Amino acid sequence: MSDNSRTIAELTPGKSSWFSSSWISWNKYSDSMLRAVEKKILQYCRTVYRGCYVDVGPVVGPADKIWTISMNQDSTKTPLVLLHGLGAGVALWCLNLDSFAATRPVYAIDVLGFGRSTRPKFSTDAIEAEQQLVKSIEEWRKEMKLEKFVLLGHSMGGFLAASYAITHPDRVKHLILADPWGFPERPPDYARKEIPFWVKAIAYTLQPLNPLWAVRAAGPLGQWVINTARPDITKKFSVFVKDEYLITQYLYQCNSQSPSGEGAFHTMMSGFGWAKHPMVNRIDGLAPEVPITLLYGSRSWVDNSAGEIIREKRKTSDVNLQVIVGAGHHVYADRPDTFNKYVNDACDAADGVKPKKMLAIQGVSDLPEETTKTESEKDTDLQTT
């Protein structure tokens, strides 16, 4: 049975079901649909982009490929590389891409195991799974022939960005961490908090499952599950993406596939909110000459106390800590203009340009209407030359 056809029997191993693949294709995922939805979202951007699969070789599987979109590749400024969070993909940067690409090359990837990238089976050891993901980014960099770049990661992508920068500090001119997951240590009193028995029972039952299991378990109703559980997601993008169903369609298509990268995340996590090996305990291993910009949302569930710890640990290094008022965990979408300003300032700093004072920030609704553009999308591999 293929990854694209899952039945209820698969969701309850060892039990038979009157549902079968001959009766219904349970998960309505298709490569062509994911590609089409992604393309529709990115068409709202004014900047022409190019899409391609980058062959990174046998990093985890026998022939891993990373889906990549790029903009303004002819610019001589320091490139900006974007790493998304859990369950996301390149299209969710749609509120930011035009601003970032206005002055420099921008590369957004579907992290290995997510989105349109290949989905290998990662190690079940937390450190090894993390190293596999970091290696895939480095192999991608080699294929793209990028010498130095600004690295931006959101949530899980922030965790991976920090790990990459520690391992390859000579490649990172500035590290930008957007509401990063996996940094603080798990509070010692967490287990002792007064939590209703039924909540503990459900949490214990679901512990072996991947975080986004419900999307796949719902099958054709997965998009409805996303809409019902997180109606705010669509609202974040509604000013920019006119079709209100595109974002949830995209998230469903990204997460109804085999949970490869999601499985790696599950391996690395200790409870959904923490990592087994917190980054705050390792950040002092990052070369002191690598500047860090930390961008947290004031309403986010992520514990931002790690920001102050990092600043304390790196007293002789450049650490810029900002809490964006009114933003939640998806800080890049909740307050995109403020977020874009801080990111562009960090990128300018990497090029030796002093940031301009923040006076007034143009809202997304004030941007000119998007213009028709052509996409140069290439589905062949980039081979080493």
C-alpha positions as CSV (number, residue, x, y, z in Angstrom):
1,M,0.0,0.0,0.0
2,S,1.4,3.4,-1.0
3,D,1.9,6.4,1.4
4,N,-0.9,8.2,-0.5
5,S,-3.6,5.6,0.3
6,R,-4.2,5.0,4.0
7,T,-7.1,3.2,5.6
8,I,-8.6,3.1,9.0
9,A,-7.0,-0.4,9.4
10,E,-3.6,1.2,9.1
11,L,-4.5,3.6,11.9
12,T,-5.4,0.8,14.2
13,P,-2.7,-1.9,13.6
14,G,-3.8,-5.5,14.2
15,K,-7.5,-4.7,13.8
16,S,-9.6,-5.3,10.7
17,S,-12.0,-2.7,9.3
18,W,-14.8,-2.6,6.9
19,F,-13.0,0.3,5.2
20,S,-10.4,-0.7,2.6
21,S,-8.3,0.9,-0.1
22,S,-10.6,-0.6,-2.7
23,W,-13.5,1.3,-1.1
24,I,-12.0,4.6,-0.3
25,S,-8.6,6.4,-0.5
26,W,-8.5,7.6,3.0
27,N,-6.0,10.5,2.8
28,K,-6.7,12.8,-0.1
29,Y,-3.0,13.7,-0.7
30,S,-1.5,14.0,-4.1
31,D,1.8,15.5,-5.4
32,S,0.0,17.4,-8.1
33,M,-2.5,18.9,-5.7
34,L,0.2,20.0,-3.2
35,R,2.1,21.6,-6.1
36,A,-1.0,23.3,-7.4
37,V,-2.0,24.8,-4.0
38,E,1.5,26.0,-3.3
39,K,1.7,27.6,-6.7
40,K,-1.6,29.4,-6.1
41,I,-0.4,30.8,-2.8
42,L,2.9,32.0,-4.1
43,Q,1.2,33.7,-7.1
44,Y,0.1,36.3,-4.6
45,C,3.8,37.3,-4.3
46,R,4.9,40.0,-6.7
47,T,8.5,38.7,-7.0
48,V,9.2,36.1,-9.6
49,Y,10.4,32.8,-8.1
50,R,12.0,29.7,-9.3
51,G,11.3,26.2,-7.9
52,C,13.5,23.1,-8.1
53,Y,14.3,19.9,-6.4
54,V,17.9,19.9,-5.0
55,D,19.4,16.4,-4.9
56,V,21.3,16.1,-1.6
57,G,22.2,12.5,-2.0
58,P,21.9,9.7,0.6
59,V,21.7,11.8,3.7
60,V,19.0,9.7,5.3
61,G,17.3,7.8,2.5
62,P,19.0,6.5,-0.7
63,A,18.4,9.7,-2.7
64,D,17.0,12.6,-0.7
65,K,15.7,15.7,-2.5
66,I,14.9,19.1,-0.9
67,W,12.2,21.3,-2.5
68,T,13.5,24.8,-2.9
69,I,12.2,28.1,-4.1
70,S,14.5,31.1,-4.8
71,M,14.1,34.7,-5.5
72,N,16.4,37.5,-6.7
73,Q,19.3,35.1,-7.2
74,D,21.2,37.7,-9.3
75,S,21.7,40.1,-6.3
76,T,25.2,40.3,-4.9
77,K,23.9,40.8,-1.3
78,T,24.3,38.1,1.4
79,P,21.6,35.5,0.7
80,L,18.8,34.7,3.2
81,V,17.9,31.1,3.8
82,L,14.5,30.3,5.5
83,L,13.7,27.2,7.5
84,H,10.0,26.6,8.4
85,G,8.5,25.1,11.5
86,L,6.7,21.8,12.2
87,G,4.0,20.9,9.7
88,A,4.7,24.0,7.5
89,G,6.4,24.6,4.1
90,V,7.8,27.2,1.8
91,A,4.4,28.8,0.9
92,L,3.8,30.0,4.5
93,W,6.5,32.6,4.0
94,C,4.2,34.3,1.5
95,L,3.8,37.4,3.7
96,N,7.5,37.9,4.0
97,L,9.1,36.9,0.6
98,D,8.6,40.1,-1.3
99,S,10.1,42.2,1.5
100,F,13.1,39.9,1.9
101,A,13.7,39.5,-1.8
102,A,13.6,43.2,-2.5
103,T,17.3,43.6,-1.8
104,R,18.9,40.2,-1.7
105,P,18.7,36.5,-2.8
106,V,16.2,34.5,-0.8
107,Y,16.0,30.7,-0.6
108,A,13.2,28.9,1.2
109,I,13.3,25.1,1.6
110,D,10.9,22.4,2.6
111,V,12.9,20.8,5.3
112,L,13.7,17.2,4.6
113,G,10.7,15.1,5.6
114,F,8.2,17.9,5.1
115,G,6.3,19.6,2.3
116,R,7.4,18.5,-1.1
117,S,10.8,17.3,0.0
118,T,11.4,13.5,0.1
119,R,10.3,11.7,3.3
120,P,13.0,9.3,4.5
121,K,12.9,7.3,7.7
122,F,14.9,9.2,10.3
123,S,16.8,7.8,13.3
124,T,14.9,7.1,16.5
125,D,17.8,8.6,18.5
126,A,17.2,12.3,19.2
127,I,20.7,13.5,18.6
128,E,21.2,11.4,15.5
129,A,17.9,12.6,14.0
130,E,18.9,16.2,14.6
131,Q,22.3,15.6,13.0
132,Q,20.6,14.0,10.0
133,L,18.5,17.1,9.5
134,V,21.5,19.4,10.0
135,K,23.5,17.3,7.5
136,S,20.7,17.6,4.9
137,I,20.9,21.4,5.2
138,E,24.7,21.4,4.7
139,E,24.4,19.1,1.7
140,W,21.8,21.4,0.3
141,R,24.1,24.4,0.8
142,K,26.9,22.6,-1.1
143,E,24.7,21.9,-4.0
144,M,23.5,25.5,-4.1
145,K,27.1,26.7,-3.8
146,L,26.3,29.2,-1.1
147,E,29.4,30.3,0.8
148,K,27.9,32.4,3.6
149,F,24.3,33.4,4.3
150,V,21.9,34.7,6.9
151,L,20.0,31.8,8.4
152,L,16.4,32.3,9.6
153,G,14.4,29.5,11.3
154,H,11.0,29.6,12.8
155,S,10.0,27.3,15.7
156,M,11.4,23.8,14.9
157,G,13.3,25.5,12.1
158,G,14.9,27.8,14.7
159,F,16.1,24.8,16.6
160,L,17.6,23.3,13.4
161,A,19.1,26.7,12.4
162,A,20.9,27.0,15.8
163,S,22.2,23.5,15.5
164,Y,23.4,24.1,12.0
165,A,25.1,27.4,13.0
166,I,26.9,25.6,15.9
167,T,28.1,22.9,13.6
168,H,28.9,25.2,10.6
169,P,29.6,28.6,12.1
170,D,31.8,29.6,9.1
171,R,28.7,29.5,6.9
172,V,26.4,31.7,8.9
173,K,26.8,35.5,8.8
174,H,23.8,36.1,11.1
175,L,21.5,33.7,12.9
176,I,17.8,34.8,13.2
177,L,15.6,32.7,15.5
178,A,11.9,33.4,15.2
179,D,10.0,32.1,18.3
180,P,12.3,29.1,18.3
181,W,11.2,25.7,19.7
182,G,13.4,23.5,21.9
183,F,15.5,26.1,23.6
184,P,14.6,26.3,27.3
185,E,14.8,23.3,29.7
186,R,11.6,21.6,30.6
187,P,10.5,23.1,34.0
188,P,11.2,20.7,36.9
189,D,7.7,21.3,38.4
190,Y,5.8,20.6,35.1
191,A,4.9,17.0,36.1
192,R,3.7,18.1,39.5
193,K,1.2,20.7,38.2
194,E,-2.4,20.1,39.0
195,I,-3.8,18.7,35.8
196,P,-7.2,16.9,35.6
197,F,-6.8,13.1,35.5
198,W,-8.7,12.8,32.2
199,V,-6.2,15.2,30.6
200,K,-3.3,13.1,31.9
201,A,-4.9,10.0,30.6
202,I,-5.4,11.3,27.1
203,A,-1.9,12.8,27.0
204,Y,-0.5,9.4,28.1
205,T,-2.5,7.6,25.4
206,L,-1.4,9.9,22.6
207,Q,2.2,10.1,23.7
208,P,3.4,7.5,21.2
209,L,1.7,9.3,18.3
210,N,3.1,11.9,16.1
211,P,1.9,15.5,16.8
212,L,-0.2,15.9,13.7
213,W,-1.7,12.4,13.7
214,A,-5.3,13.7,13.9
215,V,-5.0,15.3,10.4
216,R,-4.2,11.9,8.9
217,A,-6.7,10.0,11.1
218,A,-9.5,12.3,9.8
219,G,-8.7,11.3,6.2
220,P,-10.8,13.3,3.8
221,L,-12.0,15.4,6.7
222,G,-8.5,16.5,7.6
223,Q,-8.9,20.0,6.1
224,W,-12.0,20.4,8.2
225,V,-10.1,19.4,11.3
226,I,-7.5,22.1,10.6
227,N,-10.2,24.7,10.0
228,T,-12.0,23.7,13.1
229,A,-9.0,23.4,15.4
230,R,-7.1,26.5,14.1
231,P,-9.5,29.0,12.4
232,D,-6.9,31.7,13.3
233,I,-4.4,30.2,10.8
234,T,-6.5,31.3,7.8
235,K,-7.2,34.7,9.3
236,K,-3.4,35.4,9.6
237,F,-3.1,35.3,5.8
238,S,-6.5,36.5,4.8
239,V,-5.4,40.1,3.9
240,F,-2.8,38.7,1.5
241,V,-4.2,35.4,0.3
242,K,-7.6,36.1,-1.1
243,D,-8.8,32.5,-1.3
244,E,-9.7,31.7,2.3
245,Y,-9.3,27.9,1.7
246,L,-5.9,27.8,0.2
247,I,-3.9,27.9,3.4
248,T,-5.8,25.1,5.1
249,Q,-5.6,23.1,1.8
250,Y,-1.9,23.6,1.8
251,L,-1.5,22.6,5.4
252,Y,-3.6,19.5,4.8
253,Q,-1.6,18.5,1.7
254,C,1.7,19.0,3.6
255,N,0.6,16.9,6.6
256,S,-1.6,14.1,5.2
257,Q,1.5,12.4,3.8
258,S,3.8,9.9,5.6
259,P,4.9,11.7,8.8
260,S,8.6,11.5,8.1
261,G,10.0,14.8,9.4
262,E,7.2,14.9,12.0
263,G,8.5,11.6,13.3
264,A,12.0,13.1,13.6
265,F,10.4,16.0,15.6
266,H,8.6,13.4,17.8
267,T,12.0,11.8,18.4
268,M,13.6,15.1,19.4
269,M,10.8,16.3,21.6
270,S,10.2,15.8,25.3
271,G,6.6,16.7,25.6
272,F,5.4,18.9,22.7
273,G,6.9,22.1,24.1
274,W,10.4,21.0,24.9
275,A,13.4,19.2,23.4
276,K,15.2,16.2,24.9
277,H,18.4,18.1,24.4
278,P,17.6,21.8,24.9
279,M,19.5,24.3,22.7
280,V,20.0,26.7,25.5
281,N,22.5,24.3,27.1
282,R,24.5,24.2,23.8
283,I,24.3,27.7,22.5
284,D,27.6,28.7,24.1
285,G,29.2,26.3,21.6
286,L,28.2,28.8,18.8
287,A,31.2,30.8,17.6
288,P,31.1,34.2,19.4
289,E,31.5,36.1,16.1
290,V,28.1,34.9,14.8
291,P,25.4,37.5,15.7
292,I,22.0,36.3,16.9
293,T,18.6,38.0,16.5
294,L,15.8,36.6,18.6
295,L,12.2,37.5,17.6
296,Y,9.5,36.3,20.0
297,G,5.7,36.9,19.9
298,S,4.3,38.5,23.1
299,R,1.3,36.2,23.0
300,S,3.2,33.0,22.0
301,W,3.1,29.8,24.0
302,V,6.8,29.4,23.5
303,D,8.8,30.2,26.7
304,N,11.0,33.2,25.8
305,S,13.1,33.0,28.9
306,A,15.8,31.3,26.9
307,G,16.4,34.7,25.1
308,E,17.7,36.3,28.3
309,I,19.8,33.2,29.1
310,I,21.4,33.3,25.6
311,R,22.2,37.0,26.0
312,E,23.8,36.3,29.4
313,K,25.8,33.5,28.0
314,R,27.0,35.5,25.1
315,K,28.0,38.8,26.7
316,T,30.8,39.5,24.3
317,S,28.7,38.6,21.2
318,D,26.0,40.5,19.3
319,V,22.6,39.4,20.6
320,N,19.5,41.3,19.7
321,L,16.4,40.2,21.6
322,Q,13.0,41.6,20.5
323,V,9.5,40.7,21.7
324,I,6.9,41.7,19.1
325,V,3.8,43.0,20.7
326,G,0.5,41.4,19.6
327,A,2.2,38.5,17.9
328,G,1.7,34.8,18.8
329,H,3.9,31.8,17.9
330,H,3.5,32.5,14.2
331,V,5.2,35.8,14.6
332,Y,6.1,36.1,10.9
333,A,2.4,36.0,10.0
334,D,0.8,37.8,13.0
335,R,2.9,41.0,12.6
336,P,4.6,40.5,9.2
337,D,5.7,44.1,8.7
338,T,7.4,44.4,12.1
339,F,8.9,41.0,11.6
340,N,10.2,41.8,8.1
341,K,11.7,45.0,9.4
342,Y,13.8,43.2,12.1
343,V,14.8,40.5,9.6
344,N,15.9,43.0,7.0
345,D,17.8,44.9,9.6
346,A,19.7,41.8,10.5
347,C,20.4,41.0,6.9
348,D,21.6,44.6,6.3
349,A,23.9,44.2,9.3
350,A,25.4,41.1,7.7
351,D,26.3,43.4,4.7
352,G,27.7,46.1,7.0
353,V,24.7,48.4,6.6
354,K,23.5,50.3,9.7
355,P,19.8,49.6,10.3
356,K,17.4,52.5,9.8
357,K,15.4,53.7,12.8
358,M,11.9,52.1,12.8
359,L,9.4,54.9,12.3
360,A,6.3,53.8,10.5
361,I,5.8,50.3,9.0
362,Q,3.6,49.8,6.0
363,G,0.8,47.3,6.5
364,V,0.3,44.4,4.1
365,S,-3.1,45.9,3.2
366,D,-1.3,49.0,2.0
367,L,0.9,47.1,-0.5
368,P,0.2,47.6,-4.1
369,E,-2.0,45.0,-5.8
370,E,-0.1,41.9,-6.8
371,T,0.9,41.8,-10.5
372,T,0.8,38.8,-12.8
373,K,4.1,37.0,-13.0
374,T,5.4,33.9,-14.6
375,E,6.9,31.1,-12.6
376,S,10.1,29.4,-13.6
377,E,9.6,26.0,-12.0
378,K,12.0,23.2,-12.7
379,D,11.2,19.8,-11.4
380,T,14.6,18.3,-12.3
381,D,17.4,17.8,-9.9
382,L,20.3,20.2,-9.4
383,Q,23.4,18.0,-10.0
384,T,26.9,18.8,-8.9
385,T,28.9,20.4,-11.7
